Amino acid sequence: MRRRSQAVAALAVVALGALPAAAAQADPDSSALRAATSRAEILRHAQRLQAVALSNENTRLTASAGNFESLDYVITKLREYGYNPTLLPYANTSSPNAWSEKTPSALEQVTPNAKAYAIGVPNDFAAMTWSTNADFTAQVIPAKRIQIPPPATNNTVRSGCSMDDFPPEVANNIVLVQRGFCTELVKVINARASGARAILIMNEGQTGRTNAGTSATGRFTAQTYPGFPAMGVSFAVGSELVSLAASGPVTLHFKTDVNLTQRIDYDILAETEGGDPTKILQVGAHIDGVAAGPGINDDGSGTSMNLTIAHQIKKLGLVPQYKIRFGWFSGEEQGLFGSQFLVNQINSRDLSSVVGMLDYDMIASTNYVAYVYDGAASNAPPGSSIMESVHTDFIHNVLGKETLKYPFDGRSDYGGWIARQVPATGLYTGAERIKTDDMVRQYGGQAGIQQDPCYHEWCDTVFNLSQYGLSEFSKVLAHGIWSFAGPGPVALPAHSDG
């Protein structure tokens, strides 16, 4: 988990003893999975991760030898358990990643009128930051839901935000969409999934949103590298292309010539063999640590618990109703890079198959409290309160403890998922926040010190783990996972970011 932002100082909690609303239906029976999820197995994984760190300068930092050995360990165990894990490479946007244009881009109308569009003033077009190289001629196909004239309110045009916006003719051609509502990145993801060779994003058209980028000299940006040829065009150029395409074919010469330096890191994904592939529960933990220490609570605890639960699902022969996709993400401590990359590979149609996301980051803090992410927060997607309730009800009814609400403050791997309206929650047992007397009365421990005294320090080892957390909070994870994917799963609302 990353360093606390200043905004988190205003952390809102519910009073001890106050519970969120109950889940809408009875939870599936998770007793077999809970019983098989043992402290001993979790601790063995945590000990191995610590040994990896100690043999690699006491760190499992992303892109370090300790991180690569951690990845190798988890993949080896998953294969041993009968999974077919995927090693997912991604472009970590930290240095030395860099993007620049080698030679100027070109956008030329071949038919029906031979003309070259201009760079600079007038600012007809500009390559999107992180666009890849391309040089071809193809037809331009306008996507659905382009609005000319534009609506009065900016950032409301949804063109390109849904896979349904891309007609079949887009395949092997250039697709034109309009800026607005969702990020340019989502539009690029959907265009790539539709089979387009490149994308043009026209500005939305309101005052201040007419040029080929965010300003007269600015560019649209893909935020995180999507691996696709892309340009921004002005509202005037986009409107012209839409009008011409309504009368007949319009072909363009599209050229980008860029320098692209990428730093490649890795995530791990492993899916259950059983379960409906159109209904997927995403479960996550991060496999990297910080430079200062081995990162065994943060987040060797989540890594080890999820690995144990995945093992026991296989060992017991449990068949979920929904497919469970376990993820071990790198780059979390640097900026959620690994999980964000995965989200950025999923088009809007496939994303609607992800019923929810469970993020388990720091589950065995020595001086623990029981935080559950606040499903009623303003930035929580619909359904998150249901996911929260399943966790809080179990902690109350089975463990005999109350919970505190924790905001979705963007510090862990749920971030990319809630940004695209996937419901989410997770259990979190505390980091640098100071434990109060009221918390001690509920959970025990010591007041006046951090909830994890070794948070982001050299001493975050197996000796920094709560034995109660290993044995009991791991049951919360098993129950949460099985509640949303096991037979008769707790229902969550359908969602879409388009």
N, C-alpha and C positions, 0 to 999 in steps of 0.2 A: 504494500500500500504506500502511496506517495506521501510526501510531506503535506502537512495540513495547510490549507489556504486560510487567509485571514477571516474569510466569511464563516468558517466553521466555528469560530469563537462564539457565534450566536446559536449554537446547536440547540435545537428544540427537542425536549424529551417529554414523555408522558410521566405522570406521577407513578411511583411504584404502586402496583396493585391495579392500575387501569389497563384494560385489555382492549385491543381492536375488536371490531365486530367479528362474529364467528363466520367461518367459511360457509358457503352456500349449501354444501352437501357433506355427507359423511365421507371421511377420507378413506382411501383404499387401505387394505390391511398390509401394513409394512413390517409386521412383527418378525417374519422369517429373515428379512434382510437386516433388520436392526439387530437381531440376535447374533447374526453371523459377522457383523461389523465389530471387530475386536480391537481393543487398545493395543494388544500385542502386535498385531499385524501392522497397524498404523505406525507404531513406534519403530518397527523394523525398517520401514521405508524412510522414516525421519532420520534414523541413525545412518542409513546408507547415504542420504543427501548430505548429512554432516561430514561423513568421511570424504565424500567428493569435494566438499568445500575445503576441508583441512589439507587435502593433497593438492589444492590449487590456490594457494595464498589466502585461504579462509574466505573465499567469495564464490558466489554463483551468479555474478553479474552477467547480464545479457551480453552475448558474443564473447564471453570469456571461456577458457577451457573448462572451468567449473560448471558453466551453464551447458556447454555441449555435452559434458559427461552426465549431467542431470537428465538431459533429453535422451541420451543413449540408455540410461537406466530405466526411465519410464517406458520407452519403446520396447526394450527387452522384456520387461515384466508384462506389458500388454500382450505381446506375442506369445509369451509363455502361458498366459491365461486364455488364449484362444481368440484374441481380437486381431484385426487387420488394421493397425494404426496407420495414419497418414502423417508424414512429416511435411508441414506446410511452410515453404519458404516465403518470406515477405521482405519488402524493402523498408528497413528501419529508417525513419526520416531524420535520425541524428547524423551528425558529421561521420563520414565524409560524403554523404549524399549531396549531390549538387545537380542543378539543371540550368542550362543556358542554350541560347540559339547559336548554332555554328554559322549558319548563313540565314538571311532573311526568309521568312515563310512566304508562300505564294498562294493566292486564291484567285482563280481566273474563271470567268464564265466562258465556256466553249460554245454552247448553244443555249438559247436561240440567238444570243448576241455575243460576239467575241469582245470581251473586255476584261481588264485586270482591275481588281479591287485594290485599294490603297492602304498602306500602313502609315501611321503617323497622323497627319492632318490633311484630308479628313481621315479619321480613324475608323476605316471600314471593317478591319478584322485584326486579330492578334492570336497567335498560338497560345493555348492555355498552358499555364505553368504545369509541368510534368507530362505534357503531351509527348508521345513517342514519335519516331520518324515515320514518314509516309511520303510517297510521291506517286500519284495515280490520277486517272480521270474516271469519274463515275457520275451517275445521276444523283441529284439531290431530291430526297423524299421528305416533305413536311410531315411531322408527327401530328397526332390529334391534339386538340384542346389549345392550339395556338389562338390567341385573341388579338385581332386587329380591327379597330383600334383597341389599345390596351384598357383594362379596367382602371377605374379611378384610384383604387388602392393598390400600392405596390406590394410585391412579394405574394401575390395571390394566384398567378397563372400556374396551373398544374401540368402544363405540357411536358412530357418526359418523365413525370414522377411515378408513373405506373407502366408496367409492361404492356398494358392494353393500349397505350398511346402509340405503339409502334406497329404499323401495318406490315404485312408479309413482304411488301416491296422493298422494305428497308434492307433486307438481307443483301450483302455485297454491294451496297450503295452508301451514300452519305446521308445521314438523317439530320434534319433541322428541327430543333426544339426551341422553346422560349424560356428565358430565365424566370424564376419565381417559385414560391412555395417551398419546395424541397431544395437541397443543395445541388450545386452543379455536379458534385461527385455522384449523387444518386442518379442523375440523368445520364452521366457517362456510364455508370454500371449497367443501367438498363439498356442503353444503346449497344454496348458490347454484347450483352446477352441476347439481343435481338438479331445479331448477325451482321450489324452494320460494319462498314470498313472504317468509318470516321464519324465524328459528330460536329455539328455547328450549333452553338448556343447563341441565339439572338437575344439582345437585351430586351427588357420587358416593355419599355416604351414610355413610361411616365417621365415627368420632369426629373432630370438627374439620372435617368436609367435609359439612355439612348445610345451611348457610345459602344465600342466593341469590347469594352471591359468595364472595370469598376470605376474608371475615370478616363480622361482623355488619353492618358498614356498608360493606364493600368491594364491588367489582364484578369480574366476570370481564372480562378485557380481550382484545381481538383482536390485541394486540401491534403489528401494523402494519395500518393501515386497509384493511379488506377491501371496503368499500362495500356493506353489507348490513344490514337491520334485524335486531337481535339482542338477546335478553335472557337473563339468568341467572335461574333459579328455584331455590327450595329443594328439597331431596330430598323433603320432605313434599308439596309442590305437584306435583312431577314424578311421584311415586308415585300421587297421587290421579288425575292425568290419564291415566296408563297404565291404571289400574284402570277408570276410566270408559270409556276408548276401547275396552276389551276387550268392553264390553256394548253399545256403540252409538256413533253420532257424537257428538263433543264439539266445540262451536264456541266460539271465543274472540274477544273484541274486543282487538286489539293496537294500542297507540298509543305512538309515540315522537316527541318534538318537541325537536329539538336545534339548537344553533349549531355549525356546522362550517366552519372556516376551513382551506383547503388551499393548500399551496405546491406547484405542479406543476413537475416536472422531467421529463427524457426519457431513454429508452433507445432503442437501435436494434437491431432483429432482422432477419436476412436468412437465408433458407433456400435450400439448393440445390433446383433444380427436380426433379432426380432423387433417387431413394432411397426406401426404404420409409417411409411416413409414420408407421407404427406402431413404428418403431425410429429414434430420434432421438439423434444425438450433439450435446450442447450444448458449444459452444466459447465461451470468454469472455475479454474484456479490458476494462479500465475506461478510459473516454474522458475522465474528469475529472482535474484536477490539484489541487494545493494552492494557497493564496493566495500563497505565497512565490516561486513560480517557474513556468516553462512546463510542467514535468512531461514531459520528452521520453523519459527512460528509464522513469519512473514515471507513466503507463504508455503513453506514446507509442510505446514499443518494441513492446508487445503489440498495441496498436491497429494499428500499421503492419504488423506481421508477419501478423496475421490478415487484414487487408484485402488484402495481397499474395497470401496463400494462396487466399482466396476468389476473387480475380481469376484466378489461374492455373488453378484448377479449371474455371472457365468458359472461359477462353481455350483450354485444351487439350482441351476437350470431354470431360473425365473424368466418368464417371457412377458415383457412389457406390452401394453396396448399401444403406446406411442414409442417411436424410436428415441433412444437417449443418445445424444451426442456429447461425449465428454471432451473438454478442451483444456489443454495445459498451455498457457500463453506466455511467451517471452515479451520483453520490452515493457512490462507493466510499470516498473519503477521509473522508467524514463519518460513515460507518457502514454501508456495503454496501447503501445504500437501494435503488438501482436493481435490482441482481440479486435482492435479497430480495423486491422487489415482483413480479418475474416469477415467482419460485418460488411466491409467495402467490396467483397467479392460476391455478395448475394443480391440478386436483383429483387425488385419489389414483389414479384409473384412468388419466388421461392421463400422470401422472407416471411410471407404470410403463412407459410407452413410451420414456422417456429412458434410454438404455442407460448413459450415463456423462457426466461433466462434465470438461472440460479447461480449467483456469484458467491463463492466461499473463500474469503480472504482473511486470514488470521483467526483461527478457530480455537486456539488453545493458549490464550494469553495468561500469564502466570497470575496476575492480579485482576482476573477477568470480570467483565459484566456481560450481560446478554443483550446486545443490540440487534435489532432487526430493521432492515431498511424500510422507510416510511412509505407505504403504498398509497397514502392519502396526500402526499406532497404534490405541489403544483406541477412539478416536472415528472411525476410518476405516470406512466402510461396506464390506461384503464386495464383492470385485472390485477394490477400490482398489489392492491389491498387484499385481494383474495389470497395471493401467494404469501403475503405477510401473515395473514390470519392463520394459515396452516402451520406456520412455524411458531407463532406466538401461542396458539392453542396447545400445541404439543408440549412446548416448554412449560406452560402453566399446568396442564392436566397430567402430564407424565413425570416431568422433572420437578414439579412443585415450585417453579420460580416464575417471576414476572419478567417482562422485557422492557427495554427502553427503545424508543423510536430513534433511528439514525437517518439523517437526510441523504438523499442521492446527491452527494457533493462532488461527483466527478472524479473521485480518487481511486476507483477500482474498475475492473473490466466490464462491469455492466454498462459503462458510459455509452459506448457505441450502440448498444442494443436499445436503451431507452430513448436515445436520440432518434431512432427510427420506429418508435412506438411499440416495441416488443415489451410486454409486461415482465417485470423482474422483481426479485428481492434477494435476500441472502442473510445469513447469520454472520456476525462480526463481534469479536470479544474484546476489542479495545486496543489502542496503541499508546499515544503520548498524552492522552487526556488524563487528568488527575482524578483519582478515585475519591469520592466523598464519603462522609460518615453514613449517609443514607444508603449508598451503594454497599457499604460494608455490612450494614444491618441485613440487607437482602442476600448478598452473595458471599459474605465473608471477605477475607483478604485484609489489606492494609490501606488505611486512608492516608491521603496526603502525598502519595507517590503515583507514578504512572501506572496505567492499567497493564501495560507491557513495559516493565522497566528496562528491557533490552531492545526496545524498538529501534531498528536501524543501527544497531551497535554490534560490536565484535562478539558480545555474549549471547546473541540470539542463537542458542544451541539447543540440543535436546534437553539440557538442564533448565531451559527457560520455558518449558512447556507445562501447562496445567494438566495434571493427570486426570482430574475431573473432566476437563475439556476433551482429552483424548478418548475417554471412555463414555461420556454422556453426551457432549455436544456432537460427537460423531453420529449418534443415534438420530439427532435432529436432521442432519444431512441425509441420512438414509431414508428417514420418513418423508422429508420434503421431496426428494427425487422420486420416490415411489408413488407419492400422492399425486404427482402431476404427470406420471407416465405409466404407472402400473394399471392393472385391470380396473376399469371403472374410474378413470382419473378425474380429479377435481376439474370442473369445467372452467375454462377461461374464455373471455370474449375474443371474437375475431378482431384482427387489427390490420391496418395497412398504412404505409407511410406515403402513399400516392393519392 
